[in-house]
Each structure stands twice: as C-alpha cells, then as structure tokens.
Amino acid sequence: MSLFSATSAWATEEHKMFAEMASRFMADELVPNIERWNDNGVVNREFWRKAGDMGLMAGAIPEEYGGVGGDIGFDAITMYAQTSHGDAGWGYGIQSIVTHYITAYGSDEQKQKWLPKLASGEMVGALAMTEPGAGSDVQSIRTTAEKDGNCYRLNGSKIFITNGQSADLILVAAKTDKSEGSKGVSLVAVETDGAEGFRKGRNLKKLGMKGNDTAELFFEDVKVPMTNLIGPEEGQGFYQMMKQLPWERLTIAIIALGSIDYAIAETVKYTQERKAFGQRVMDFQNTRFKLAECKTKAEILRSFVSDCIAKLEAGTLDAATASMAKYWGSEAQNEVMHECLQLFGGYGFMMEYPIARLYTDARVQMIYGGTNEIMKELIARSLDT
Ligand SMILES: Cc1cc2nc3c(=O)[nH]c(=O)nc-3n(C[C@H](O)[C@H](O)[C@H](O)COP(=O)(O)OP(=O)(O)OC[C@H]3O[C@@H](n4cnc5c(N)ncnc54)[C@H](O)[C@@H]3O)c2cc1C
C-alpha cells in the first residue's frame, strides 16, 4: 500500500524513505493500540511523543523551529501511514493543520514557542471554529475576544472539537469586532494549561472515530495575551481559514485513501479465506466485481490526491479542486466501506472485525471540514462565474 501513484512527481527518494519509516512505525506502535484507544476514547500521550521522536510530525515544519524543513508531502505521508494501518482516532490531521496556521501566520516568537513542541508531541493542537449555533456558516460565530489592557477576554463555546480533551494549544476563531461579519473574525491561540475560565466538556460519544477525543469547549472570561493573536492584525481569521482550508480538505481525501486501501486489503484477505458453497468467497463473480470497483475508486483517488498535493506545493490548489477531493474522496470511502462490509457477511457487523470500525469511522468524513453539500456549493460557484 502506498500513497504514491505513478504520477507522483512530487515524491522524492526522501519521501519514499520517510514513507517506509512511517509505515514501520505504525505497524509497531499504532496497530497494537487501536482497539484500546477506541475503548478509552482517546489516544495516549505516549504515542504522540513516540511519533514526535520519530520526526513524523516535523516533516513540514521549518528547521529553525524544530522541524525538518520539508514540504507538505511529508505530512500527507504520515496521515496515509496512519489510516492505511486502519486507524482514524489519532488526531494528527488537525495537529498538521495547526502547525501550518502557525507557520504561515504566526510571529517569530509564536513559532519559537509552539512549533518545536507541536513537532515533538509535547503539545497537542486543536482548531476550534464550530459552535453550537454556527457550523457551516462560520461567519455567524458568537465567541468574542474583547480587548482588556494587553489581553483579550475570550467568551463563548465551541463544539465537536477534534483533540478537544488533549489539546494544549487551541486556535480559537473569535469575533474581535462584533459589528463586522467575516471581517470581524480573528484567530486567537489559547494555551490551555492553567487558563482560568477555560473548561473542557465531556468526551463526546460518537458513531465512529471513537479513538479521538472530540469535545465541547467553554470560555468564560479567559484572559489571553494579545501576543497570542495569529497574524499581524485583527480581522484576518476568516481570510486565514479560507487560505488553509484547501489543506484541511485535502487531509480528508488522504484519510479516505488510506482507509480505502486498508479496507480493500482486509477484504481480499477475508474473502480468500472464507468458504461458502464449497468455494472461496473471493471466487464469486460478485465479490471480484465489487472489489474491482473498489480498487478502481482507490486508484482514481490516489491520482487525484497526488495531483492535489503537487498543486498545493506549487501554491495552485484552489478551493474548488480541494472541495472535489474532499467530497469525492469521502463519498468513495463510504461506498467502499459499504461494499467491503457486505463481503464480510455477518462478521462485518461485529466490532472485532476492523471493517465494522472503518465503516462507522467513514461517515463523518462527509460532514466535517465543511459538509459535502458545502463542497458542492463551492465547486458550483467556480462554474457560475
Ligand atoms: C467528529 C467531528 C469532528 C469535528 N472536528 C472539528 C474541529 O476539530 N474543529 C471544528 O471547528 N469543527 C469540527 N467539527 C465540526 C464540523 O466541521 C461541522 O459539524 C460541520 O462543518 C457542519 O456544521 P454543523 O454540524 O453545524 O451542520 P449545519 O451547518 O447545521 O448543517 C446541517 C445540514 O445543512 C446543510 N447545509 C448547511 N448549509 C447549507 C448550504 N448553504 N447549502 C446546502 N446545504 C447546507 C449541511 O450540509 C448539513 O447537511 C467536527 C465535527 C465532527 C462530527
């Protein structure tokens, strides 16, 4: 299994070596723990640190801030290695997104302070945009960051925040100017350790992705130094989010690809072993055709993802194309999980078979990072100019 397609011109020898190392690490350190993390509702900190020690989270972070100064392809490789080993719980996708915000818009002081810790796994990051009353319509958020001396006072609540229980550093979207819509939104970084007035709600019970700690977060007069504003001035948050969303959407397509590859491999193995009517389930034409369809979707997605990674690196991945990757990739993932689970028969419905977990993990991919309806709206907008 590999993220690379024949057309992955972006993939150098270094990327390939990194991919081999990441894959070995996931086989040794991730696979034996997936079930436990799913039962506990959280990935333990030791794993974050081990991944940090291996440099798996440092790929795209500049060298002067504790990274290895590579490109986004390295982050894509880590994400693919995780998901192609059957896990959707480890919140590395968001960790990568947070590091890219700080790298792109953070001050030198912020980069010095946070990037090395995010690379090493000492800090876990989260990105908090969604609120109980504002999901797709991000500009209607109500969380405020009001100036008070040389601080902001943060008030409001966020919901469905990935890594919400573990997070040490949360980029919070808040209104610094309530009279403005999108132009009044800023990103403010909250260091959770000792932050008075900051409260984590319960670990939310979810249909899938159970190994991730997804939480509601509450901010009551939380004092945040003004130096924690992301960017040189207020009102840049919406613009920053729009610029970073193509990467967030592409991460969802990469996760889809890794999960599809894993599901197909598991299903091939199972149907080769399982017998019915005196023959292997793999020998039924229906099985062969369904798996052929799934494999075709995987290869189409692999090429598309690869193309998007190259475009992102070149600075040419537009919102519509990233939306296509997110929408099509997550739908392909759900279709593949549906077909693969069916080929396991009743065993596919049992949680001890990974395909059951993969099926439930897949569903949210069509919802978060912007729902697929919003993706289609963005694609349509690019046509209707
Ligand atoms: C497991 C999980 C993890 C998440 N992680 C994070 C995170 O880390 N950080 C974060 O900020 N958020 C996170 N989210 C939130 C996620 O991004 C939102 O749930 C998503 O954007 C949708 O918002 P909503 O739930 O409020 O749905 P709504 O916006 O209320 O949408 C409800 C329905 O209406 C449709 N709809 C809305 N607007 C339109 C429109 N204009 N045209 C057509 N249809 C429309 C939607 O597509 C959907 O079907 C997470 C969610 C989940 C479930």
The ligand as an SDF file (V2000), in Angstrom:
LIG
                    3D

 53 58  0  0  0  0  0  0  0  0999 V2000
  -16.3010   14.0960   14.7030 C   0  0  0  0  0  0  0  0  0  0  0  0
  -16.2950   15.5540   14.3520 C   0  0  0  0  0  0  0  0  0  0  0  0
  -15.1150   16.2780   14.4550 C   0  0  0  0  0  0  0  0  0  0  0  0
  -15.1020   17.6490   14.1900 C   0  0  0  0  0  0  0  0  0  0  0  0
  -13.9480   18.3630   14.3770 N   0  0  0  0  0  0  0  0  0  0  0  0
  -13.9900   19.7200   14.3110 C   0  0  0  0  0  0  0  0  0  0  0  0
  -12.8510   20.5090   14.6920 C   0  0  0  0  0  0  0  0  0  0  0  0
  -11.7880   19.9800   15.0500 O   0  0  0  0  0  0  0  0  0  0  0  0
  -12.9660   21.8660   14.6490 N   0  0  0  0  0  0  0  0  0  0  0  0
  -14.1170   22.4970   14.2670 C   0  0  0  0  0  0  0  0  0  0  0  0
  -14.1370   23.7190   14.2740 O   0  0  0  0  0  0  0  0  0  0  0  0
  -15.2050   21.7680   13.8820 N   0  0  0  0  0  0  0  0  0  0  0  0
  -15.1720   20.4140   13.9140 C   0  0  0  0  0  0  0  0  0  0  0  0
  -16.2800   19.6690   13.5540 N   0  0  0  0  0  0  0  0  0  0  0  0
  -17.4970   20.3680   13.1400 C   0  0  0  0  0  0  0  0  0  0  0  0
  -17.8290   20.2100   11.6660 C   0  0  0  0  0  0  0  0  0  0  0  0
  -16.9120   20.9110   10.8740 O   0  0  0  0  0  0  0  0  0  0  0  0
  -19.2880   20.6780   11.4850 C   0  0  0  0  0  0  0  0  0  0  0  0
  -20.1080   19.7170   12.1200 O   0  0  0  0  0  0  0  0  0  0  0  0
  -19.6570   20.8600   10.0290 C   0  0  0  0  0  0  0  0  0  0  0  0
  -18.9820   21.9470    9.4710 O   0  0  0  0  0  0  0  0  0  0  0  0
  -21.1700   21.0670    9.8430 C   0  0  0  0  0  0  0  0  0  0  0  0
  -21.6820   22.0280   10.7110 O   0  0  0  0  0  0  0  0  0  0  0  0
  -22.9980   21.6910   11.5680 P   0  0  0  0  0  0  0  0  0  0  0  0
  -22.7500   20.4120   12.2750 O   0  0  0  0  0  0  0  0  0  0  0  0
  -23.3370   22.8730   12.3870 O   0  0  0  0  0  0  0  0  0  0  0  0
  -24.1250   21.4360   10.4980 O   0  0  0  0  0  0  0  0  0  0  0  0
  -25.0650   22.5500    9.8040 P   0  0  0  0  0  0  0  0  0  0  0  0
  -24.2290   23.6580    9.2920 O   0  0  0  0  0  0  0  0  0  0  0  0
  -26.1680   22.8800   10.7530 O   0  0  0  0  0  0  0  0  0  0  0  0
  -25.6570   21.7190    8.5910 O   0  0  0  0  0  0  0  0  0  0  0  0
  -26.8000   20.8620    8.6940 C   0  0  0  0  0  0  0  0  0  0  0  0
  -27.1460   20.3730    7.2750 C   0  0  0  0  0  0  0  0  0  0  0  0
  -27.4840   21.5120    6.4570 O   0  0  0  0  0  0  0  0  0  0  0  0
  -26.6870   21.5060    5.3020 C   0  0  0  0  0  0  0  0  0  0  0  0
  -26.3710   22.8710    4.8900 N   0  0  0  0  0  0  0  0  0  0  0  0
  -25.9080   23.8970    5.6470 C   0  0  0  0  0  0  0  0  0  0  0  0
  -25.6900   24.9790    4.9000 N   0  0  0  0  0  0  0  0  0  0  0  0
  -26.0120   24.6460    3.6250 C   0  0  0  0  0  0  0  0  0  0  0  0
  -25.9950   25.3300    2.3770 C   0  0  0  0  0  0  0  0  0  0  0  0
  -25.5860   26.5910    2.2830 N   0  0  0  0  0  0  0  0  0  0  0  0
  -26.4000   24.6520    1.2780 N   0  0  0  0  0  0  0  0  0  0  0  0
  -26.8130   23.3730    1.3500 C   0  0  0  0  0  0  0  0  0  0  0  0
  -26.8470   22.6790    2.4960 N   0  0  0  0  0  0  0  0  0  0  0  0
  -26.4510   23.2980    3.6170 C   0  0  0  0  0  0  0  0  0  0  0  0
  -25.4110   20.7570    5.6940 C   0  0  0  0  0  0  0  0  0  0  0  0
  -24.7250   20.2720    4.5570 O   0  0  0  0  0  0  0  0  0  0  0  0
  -25.9780   19.6690    6.5900 C   0  0  0  0  0  0  0  0  0  0  0  0
  -26.4410   18.6120    5.8030 O   0  0  0  0  0  0  0  0  0  0  0  0
  -16.2950   18.2940   13.7680 C   0  0  0  0  0  0  0  0  0  0  0  0
  -17.4750   17.5530   13.6270 C   0  0  0  0  0  0  0  0  0  0  0  0
  -17.4850   16.2050   13.9250 C   0  0  0  0  0  0  0  0  0  0  0  0
  -18.7900   15.4570   13.8120 C   0  0  0  0  0  0  0  0  0  0  0  0
  1  2  1  0
  2  3  1  0
  2 52  2  0
  3  4  2  0
  4  5  1  0
  4 50  1  0
  5  6  2  0
  6  7  1  0
  6 13  1  0
  7  8  2  0
  7  9  1  0
  9 10  1  0
 10 11  2  0
 10 12  1  0
 12 13  2  0
 13 14  1  0
 14 15  1  0
 14 50  1  0
 15 16  1  0
 16 17  1  0
 16 18  1  0
 18 19  1  0
 18 20  1  0
 20 21  1  0
 20 22  1  0
 22 23  1  0
 23 24  1  0
 24 25  2  0
 24 26  1  0
 24 27  1  0
 27 28  1  0
 28 29  2  0
 28 30  1  0
 28 31  1  0
 31 32  1  0
 32 33  1  0
 33 34  1  0
 33 48  1  0
 34 35  1  0
 35 36  1  0
 35 46  1  0
 36 37  1  0
 36 45  1  0
 37 38  2  0
 38 39  1  0
 39 40  1  0
 39 45  2  0
 40 41  1  0
 40 42  2  0
 42 43  1  0
 43 44  2  0
 44 45  1  0
 46 47  1  0
 46 48  1  0
 48 49  1  0
 50 51  2  0
 51 52  1  0
 52 53  1  0
M  END
$$$$
